[in-house]
């Protein structure tokens, strides 16, 4: 008697696919959403590369990118505009992935580099480099390196103060808010004691901007993400278990301290390099993972979709600030305008749930 296997059964969020003795669930939304985000990102990047004082059509931009452009177009696209778009893309990618890591680990949609004080730690480093130099030769690498060190220092301090034979997500958020408050006070103190020109320069940086970015800003971030993104994807398997709680993770054989340490350190490093390249572009890491999880229909923010949506958000916001608004603004202002109402909505939503 021959038994015929039934056809793949449709599930609420995917389809069972069997190949011989191997079977698995293909969740189509988790495949379609990253693909759609990638297509949107490519289109936004092409349009942004063509917009400016010297407009270039999208077909001409694409021809230039493959080496078929004219001399003037090559210079404008590849030397003037492409570094800005590349930095925005990489920064959004890093912040989206970091936000997904933090929110999944802490099991809290409010956990992000902004609320945990890491971006403000980078601001302390950058503002200190600007103010204490008193306008002397703090060259191009001075401020990014200071911001990187500030973010890493606050991240390590967050890790140390949170660690108690493991990291508790609730304690992580509380300690992060405290560190954010301390670093905010330090930035205010530095700006209060700064010269007027130094304070103006510092204010421009701490709003988060892609203006005047070069390949020197993009290359270190690209190299860092080439290492950090594979590590983040490797940690995604542990994240799938960590979201159910520490006891469940231990019961399933996860080495809890090692997994927690890897997730937090990778997330901190992503934020540190992103902020050092473009300043603290706020609310991207807070908003994007929650958008991604609603689009994909999963139980936790997906890393790939969060990263691609973060890149699309930063590139799109930069395009809007340069072409739609009457005056060009730093991209961090627009992301803050979009993200602040969302933060209020999360707080109101959480309060309503707690009173039901």
N, C-alpha and C positions, 0 to 999 in steps of 0.2 A: 504494500500500500504506500502510495506516494503522498507526502504531506506538502502542500504548497504554502509557502509563507504568505501572509496577508500583505497587501500593499502598505506603503508607509502611512502611518496614522497621523493625521493632522492634530497638533496640540494647540493650546491657546496661544503660545508664543513661538511655536516652531513646528518642525516636522521631523519624525524619526526616519533616519536614513540608514539602511543596512547594506553593507558590502561584504558578502561572505559571512564570516563569523563576527565581523566588527560592525558595531552599530553606534549611532550617536544622534544627537538632536541638533538640527540646524535651525537656529533662530533667525528668521529672515530679517526682522527689523534691526537686529544687531549687525547685520551685514549691509543692509541698505542705507542706514543712517550714516555710517562713516563714509560710504561711497558718495552719497549725496553731499555731505559736508566737504569732501575733497573736491568735488566738481565746483561747488560754490566758491571754495577757496581759490581755485585756479582762475575762475572767471573774475572774482574780485581783484585778484593780483594783477591780471592782465589789464583790467579797466584802470586800476590805480596807477600802473606803470605808464599809461597813456595820458593821464590827466595832469595838467600843470600849465605853466605859462606858455609852453610850446606843446600843444595837443598832438597826440599821435594816435592813430586808429588802432583798434585791437588787432586786426590782421598784420599791420606793420610792426606792432609790438611782438607778436608771435614770430614773425620773420626775423626780427632782430635777435630774439632769444635763441634761434637756431643758426645764427651766423649769416643771415642773408640781408641784414639791414644796411642802410647807408651810414656814412661816417658820422654825421651829426646825430642820427638816431642812435647809433651804437653808444656814443658818449652820454647822451641824455638818459637812455634807458639803463645801460649797464653800469655807468659810473655815478650818476646823480640820483636816480630813482630806485634802482634795484636794491642797493644796500638798505634803504629805508624799509622797503617792503619785506626784504629778507629778515631784518631784525624784528619787525612786527610779527611776521609769521612764526619765527622761532620763539619769541617771547610768549605769544598766545598759546603755542603748543606746550611750552614748559609750564605755564601757569594752569592750563586746563588739566594736564596730567597731575600736577602737584595738588590741585584742589580735589580731584577724584581720589587720590591716595589719602589725603587728610580726612575727607568726609567719610570714606568707607571705613578707615581705621577707627576713627572716633565715633562712628555711627551717629553722626550729628551733622545736619546740613549747614550749620553755622560755623563749622570748623574750616577755616581757610587761612592762607598765609597772612591775610589782612587782619583778621580777628585774633590770630595767634601771635602777632607782634613781629613776625619775621620781616615783612616789608618795611615796617617802621624802623627796625634795626638797621636795615640797609640805608634808610634815610639818615639815621644818625651818623653812620660812617661817611656818607657823601657830604652831608652838610658840614661835618667836622673838617673834612678835607678842604672844602671851599672856604669856610670861615677862618680856620686857623692858618691857612696859607696866606691870607691877606692879599690876595690877588697876585701872588708871586707865581713861580713856574710850576703850578700843578697842571701838568700836561694831560693829554688825552687819556692816558692810562691811570692817572692819579685818582680821579673820582670813581671810575668803575671798580678799581681794585679796592678802594676804601669801602664802597658799597658792598662788594662781595664779602669782605672781611666782617663788616657789621652784621650782615644777614647770617653768615655762618656762626658768628659768635653768639647771637641771640638764639639761633637754632640749637646750638649745642647746649646753651644755658637752659632752654626749654626742655631739651631731652634730659638733662641732668636733674633738674628740679622735679620733673614728672616721674622719673624712674623710681619705682618701689617694687623690686622683684618683678618688673614688668611695667608696662605703660597702660594706665587707665585712660580711656578716651575722655571721660568727664573731667578728670583732673587735668588732662592736657589742655582743654579749653579754658579752664579757670586760670591756670598758670599763664597761658598765652595772653589772656585779657590783661592780667597784671603786668606782664612784660610790655604789652602794647602801651599801657598807661605810662609806664616809666620811660619808655623811649620817646613817646610823644612829648613828655615834659622836657627831656633832654634836647629834642629838636627845637622846642620853643625857647629854651634857655640859650642855645647857640645862636638862634636868629635874633634874639633880643640884644645880644652883646656883639653882633656883627656890624661891620660897616654897611652902609646903605647899598653899595654896589654888590657886595658879597651876598647880602640878604636877598637881593633881587635875583641874582644868579642861582642861589639855593632854592628859592621858591619855584623857579622854572623847572629845576631838576626834580623836586619832590612831587610835582604834579604828574610826572610820567609823560615823556614825549619821545617821538621818533624823529624829531627834527635834527638835521645835520648828522644823521647816523652814517657810518661808513662801513666798508668791509672789515675794518679792524674791530668794530663792535660786533659784527655778525660771526666772524670766524671762531673766537673763543666759545661763544654760546653754541655754535654748531658742533664743535668738537666735544663739548661737555654733554650735549644731548645725545651724541653718537654713543656715549658710554652709559648715560643715565636711563635713556628710554628702554634699551634691552633689559636693564636691571629692573625697571618698573614693571615691564611686561612679565618678567620672570616671577616677580612678587605677587602678580595678580592671582595666582593659584592659592597662595596663603591668604590673600585678602578675602577670597570667596568663603573661606572658613572662619576668619577672624570676625566677620560681621555677625556671626551667630553667638559670639561671646567667648571668653577665655576658657571656660570649662569645656565647652564643646570642642574648641580647637585642640586642647590638650588630649581630649578623648579620641580625636581623629589622628593623633600622632604628630601634630604640628609642634615644632620646637618654638615655643611661644616667644621667649626673649629674643632669639635670633631673628625670627620673622618680624617682630615689632620693630626691632632696631633697624633692620634693612628698609622697611617701609618708610619710617620716619626720616632716616638719613637721606634716602633718595629724594623724598619730597622736599626736604630742606635744601638740598643741593640744587634741585631744579629751580626753586624760587630764588636762591641766592644768585645764580648765574643770570636768570632772567632780569632781575631787578638791577644788577650791575650793568646790563646792556642798555636799558631804556628807562630806568627809574621805576618807581612803584606805580605801575598801572593797576589800579585797584579794582576790586569787585569781579574781575574776570574769573579768578579761581573760586569765587563764591558762587557765582551765577551759573557758569557754564556746566559744571557737573550735574546740577539739578535739572537743567534743560536736557542734557544728554540722557539722563535716566528716565525722563518722561517720554522722550522720543523713542527710545529703544524698548521701553516697557520692561526693563529688568528690575532686579531687586537692589542693585547698587550702581553707582556711577561707572560707566564703562570707560576704561583708560583711553582707548584709541579714539572713540567718538568725542570724548571730552577734550582731548588735545586738538583734534581737527576743528571742532566748533570754537575752541578758544582762539586758534589761529585765525579763523574766519571772522570772529568778532573783532579782534584787534585790527586786522587789515581793513575790514569794513568800516570800523569807527574812524580810523585814520583817513580813509577816503571821504567820509562824510565831513570831517572837520576841515579838510582841504578844499572841498568842492561845493558843498551844500550850504554850509554856514557862511554868513556874511564876512566873518573874520576867522582866519585859521587859528585854531586852539590846540593845545596839547591833547593828545588822544586820551590821557588819563582823566581829563575833565569830563569827556563824554561818557566813558565807561563808568565813572562815578555817578553821573546823572542817571544812567540806566540802571545801575546796580543798587543804589540807595533805596529806591522804592521797593525793589525786590527783597532787600534785607528787612524792611519794615513789614512786608507781607509775611515773611517767614516767622517773624516774632509774633505778629497778631495771630497767625495760624496756629503756632505752637501754644499760645495762651488759650485759644478757644478749645483746643484739644484737651488741655490740662484741666479745664473747668467742666468738661462734659462728664 
